[in-house]
Amino acid sequence: MFGEKRVDKYGYNYNLSEEELANLAVRRLKIKRGFQTHFGIYCVVNLCLVGMNIVTAFPFIWSDFWAIWPILGWGIGLGCHYVSTIMKLRITENSSAIQKEMDYLRDKLNNSNK
């Protein structure tokens, strides 16, 4: 199955060995974890900003809520990061994520030539 040459409609050769497939799976998982890290940092930093905003604007008035601007600005960047990575990659959640990712890629590559 994997010994035959497979080329997609753009001319890319998908004749991948198990090692190349494992490397591709690891690279895709790193992309997913990169987004998860970005999201976690976004939440922590913005919670701190909201806390600072509430403490410095006591008594709190919504018109003095300046923390919304970095939340919205960074949120746009986070949304773009989400679209560019997670939407392109099928999320797999399994104890053996690399093996599942390899199975997904193997299936996708085998079905692309039918």
N, C-alpha and C positions, 0 to 999 in steps of 0.2 A: 504494500500500500504506500508506504512512505518512500520507497525506492524510485517510484516513477516521478517524472518531471511534471510539476503543476505550475501553471502560469495564469494569473488573473487577467481581467480585461485591460489592465494598464500595463501588462508586460512584466509584472514582478514575479520572480520565481519563488514559489513556496515549498521548495523541496528541502524541508528543515529536518535536521537530525534531532534526536531526543535531547541532546545537550543544547542545541540552538533553541529548541522549543522551551526547555527549562529556563534558559536565559531570558527569553521573551516573556515568559510568565512572571519571572522575578522582577523584570523591568516594569511590567504592568502593575504588579502589586506595589512597587515603590511609588508609582504615580498615584495610586489610590491612597496610600498612607501619607503621601505629601499633602493631599487635599485634607485628609483628616487632621493632620497637624496644623495646617493653616486655619481650619475651622475652630480647633481648640484654642489656639492663640487669639483668634478674633473674639471668641466668647470671653476669655479671661481678661483681656485688655479692655474690652468695652464695658464689662461689669465694673472694672476699676474706674473707668471714666465716669460712668453713671454714679458710682459711689462718691467720687470726688465732686461731681456736679451737685449732688444732693447736699453734701457736707458744706460746700462753699456757698451755696445759695439758700441758706437757712433763714427764714422759713421758705420752703420750696414753692416756687411759682412756675407753672409750666412754660410761661413765656421766657424764663431764664434757662431753659433746658438746652444748653449749648452742646451737650454730648451727642445730640442727634446727628450733628453734621459729620463728625468722624465715623459714627456708626453707619450712616447712609453711604458716605464716600467709600469706606472700606468694604461695605456690603456689596457695592457694585463690583468691585474687584474680586471679591469672593465669589459672587455669582458668575462672573466670567470664568474664573478658575474652575468652578463646578461644571459649567457647560463644556469647557474645553477638555476636561478629563473624565469626570464621572459619567457624563452622558454618552461619551464615546466608548467607554469601557463597561462591560457588563459586570456588575458588582457580584462577587462570589464571597459568601461567608460560610466557611467550613474550617474544621480544625486542620485539614490538609489543604490550605488555600492554593498552594503552588501546584499540587497535583490536580486539583479541580480546574485551575486556570489552564494547565496543560491539556486536560481533557477537552475543555471548551475550545481552545485553539485548534487542537487536532480535529475536532468535529467540524469547526468552521472552515478549516482549510480543506478538508475532504469534501464538504458539501459545496464549496465554491466552484468546483469544476464539473458539477453535474448539470 
